[in-house]
C-alpha cells in the first residue's frame, strides 16, 4: 500500500481557497486517491476520489498530475465549518481494500 | 434510514474486563472494518472482513477479537489482553467491489478504562 505524506496542520481564513497537498511517491498503477474529512468525535466522511487529472464535485476539486506521485485537494471559499482533519488515502479497491489512514492534515479556518 | 449503527456511544470498563462493541449496518455492504483512533492521531486498522465468516487482522489486532456471522453485523471485543484500550473506535463499511468506492463510517464508540 502506498504511503502518503501530508502537512500536519494548516491555517486559513474564511472565504479563502485552501489547497492541501498529499505526496504518494510509490503509488501503484491500479491505485486510486481518496480524500476524507473528519470532525471531532465523528467518523470520517468521503469528500472526493480520483485517478488522474482533475475531478470536481460540489464540495471540492482534486488535482492529480500526470506522474500521480502527489495530489492536491482544493477547497474553494472555506468557512469556519470546514475546520476539520483531512485524510489522503491511496489504494486499490479491487478484491477488497485494506485501508490505511495517515495522521491527516488539521485545517483551522479563522474568521 | 440506511446506515451504520454503533453502540454503545460511550462505554466505561474496569481493567481486566472484556467489552464488546456493536456495529450493525443495513447498507447491504460486503466489507466491514474496525478502526481505533487515539487523541490527535489518525485511524489504525484493527480487523476487517470482506465477506461473512471471514476476517483478517489489521495493523493492531492484538488484544481484540471479532466475528462475522451475519452480513449485517461485525462486533468487536476488546479483551483484557489489550493493554491500553482507552480510545475512540470506528466501524466502517464498503461494498468491497469494483476498483473504486468509499468507506461509510458509524458515529463511533468511545471506550474509557477506569
Interface residues (C-beta under 8 A of the other chain):
Chain A: X30 X32 X34 X36 X41 X42 X43 X44 X45 X46 X49 X87 X92 X93 X94 X96 X97 X98 X99 X100 X101 X102 X103 X104
Chain B: X31 X33 X35 X41 X42 X43 X44 X45 X48 X50 X56 X58 X59 X88 X90 X92 X94 X96 X97 X98 X99 X100 X101 X102 X103 X104 X105 X106 X107 X108 X110
